[in-house]
Amino acid sequence: MQLELPQTIDRATVLRYLGAAGWQPDAATDALLARAEALVLAAATPRGVWRTLPLAALDGLALGGDLARHLAGCDSVTFSAVTLGAETDALLRRLEAEDIALAAAADAAASVLVEHAADTLEAHIRAALPAGRYLTGRYAPGYGDCPLALNDEICLALDTVRGAGLAVTPAHLLTPRKSTTAIQGGADTPVTGARAGCAHCLLRDACAYRKRGTTCAE
């Protein structure tokens, strides 16, 4: 499904992605961010797909302990995927060759926009829930000890190539790169899931947030 674009991209979150949370940009930087935002919004065509399956659909798959805890008490699983499309990737590649500062700002803006797209799709999923059904929050492969290889199974189940133009590389990464997948558990009783934390995260050694003394949850 085509997802609606916002009028603007949250500037404070873009700055956080750039490692400048709480900073008040000067006029030149503000103009750079505004240009990056306009370019990304013009290039992006957010699309999303989702599907709900019995929890048994995960049987035999390597999930990691963190995702297993996240799905505790659930009897179904909802897979979802969103992408900003190939034009956004093409824009970022072009900017990387032409203007490094603008490319960095546009990359951060695109990252914020793909999260907005995921939030938008989740809102559609929750609106479609039958009365008395509940969902956990989103959980993505690569978070905690959940293997990236799970992207393969999610995209296969969703047929993301046809549904959203989204594929998986042999290294289990998503292409276009400004894309994300998610898993949510479902139940007849309220469920919230559980954050993995940093202890077992596959990205902990290279995490930019930890290097700054924060976490991705802050």
N, C-alpha and C positions, 0 to 999 in steps of 0.2 A: 504494500500500500504506500501511496505517496504521503509524506508527512509534511505538515505545515511548517514553514519557516518563520522564525520570530522576526520582529521588526529590527531588533538590535541583538547584539551578543554581549552578555554580561561582562563589562569591562574589568570589574574587580577580580573576577575569576580568571580572565585572560592574564592579568598581572600576576596572579598566583601561579599560573602555569609557567610564566616567565621567570619565576623566582623573585618576584618583586611585590609580594603581598603587602598591602597597606601603604604602598608608596604612592605619593601624589605626583603623577607625571608632569613634566614641564610642557610647554606649548608644542615643541617640536615632537616630543614623544607622543603626545596626545593626537597630533595630526597623523603620525605614523600608525598608531593603533586604529584610528578612524579609517584610514585608507585600507589597512589590512582587513578590517571588518567588512567594508564595502565589497572588496574583491571576493572574499570568502562567501558572503551572502549571494553574490551574483553567480558564483560558480556552483554552489551546492544544490543538489537535488536529493534531499533526504528521502530515503525509502526504508521501509521496515517490513518484516515478516515475523509471524509467531505461530506457535502450535502447542496445544496442551495434550500430554500423553500420560498414561498411567506411570506411576513411579517405577514399575517393573521395566520400563524402557531403558533404565540405567543399569539393569542387571548385567554383570559381566564387564562393565566399563571401569577403568581406573579413575576414581573420582578424587582421591585424597581425603584425609580425615576431616579437613576443614569444611569441605562441601557436604560431606556426610552429616556433620553436626548441623550445618545450615538447614538441611532438609529433614531433620528429626521431627517426627510427628506428622509428616506430610504423606499423602496418598497419591499425589499427582505431581507432574513436573511440567512447567511451561518453558519452552525454548523460545528465545527471541533474538533477532539480529537487526541491526540498522547500519546504514552506510550513507555517506554524503555523496557518493558517486565518483566516477572516474574523472570528471572535470575538475573536481577539487584536488585530486592527486596531481593532475596535469598542471594546475595553477601553482601548486607548491613546488613542483620540480622546476618550473620556469623561473619562479622567484629565487630559488636557491642558486640559479646560475646568473641572476641579474642583480639581486639586491639582498644581501644576507640579513640585514636588519629587518627588512620588510618580510622576508621569508620566515624569520623566527616569530614575528608578530602574527603572521597569517597562520602559521602552524599551530600556535597557541589558540588563536581564535577558532580554528577548525576543530581542535580538540574539545573546546567548550561547546561548540555547536553539535558535535556528535553526541555528547552527553545530554544536551537538550533534546536531541532527536530520540535518544533512548528513553528519556523521561516522558516524552510525548507518546511514544508507542506504549509504554507501561500504563499511561493513563487510559489509552484505548483498551488495553487488556483488562484492566481493573473494571472499566465500565461494562465490559461484556461478561463479567463474572455472574453466574447464577446467584440468586439470593442465598445467603448462608455459606458462601464459599469465601475463603481468605487466601491471601498470597504472602509469601515472604518477600523481602527485598531482593534486588537483583544480585546475582553472584556471577562473576565472569571467570572463564578459564585464565590461568596465570596468576590469579589472586590467591593468597595463602599457598597451600600446597596442591592446589587443583591444577593438573597438567594442562598445558596449552593444547595437547593432542585432542582434548575434548572438543575443540573447535571443529574438528573434522566431523564428529558425530552430530553436533548441533546443526552444522550447515547441510549435512546430508539429509537429516530429518526434515529440515525446513525447505530444502531445494532452493537454497539462496541464490544460486546462479541464475535460475529462471525467475525467481521471485523478486530479487533485488539487485542482480548484477554483482553479487558478492561471492568470491571464491576463497579457497584456502590454499596456501602454498605448501610445498613439501615439508617446510619447517613449522607448519601449523599456525602460521601467521595469516592475517586477513588481508585480502586485496580486493578493492582499494583499501589503502592503509587507514584512512579515516573512517573506520568501521568498528563495530563492537558487537559481541554476542553476550547473552546472559541466560542464566538459569534461575527460575523461581519455583519454589515448592508451593503446593496448594493443599488445603485441608478444610474440613468442616468446622474446625475450631480456630480461633485467632492464632496465627503463627507469625513470627517476626524474623526467624532465622538468627544466625550468629555471625558476628564479624570474626575474621580469621586472626587479625592482629599481625604483628611483624615477625613473631617468633619463627614461623614456618614459611613465610612468604618466599616464593621463588625469586622475587626481584629484590630481596632485602639488601644484597651486597652492592647493587647498583642504584638503589633508590635515591632519587634526588631529594625527596622529602626528609629521609633519615639523615642525609648529609647536612640538612639545614636544621636538624633537631626537631622536626615535626613529623606528622604522619599524613597519609592520604585521606584519613578520616577527618582531619581538622580543617 
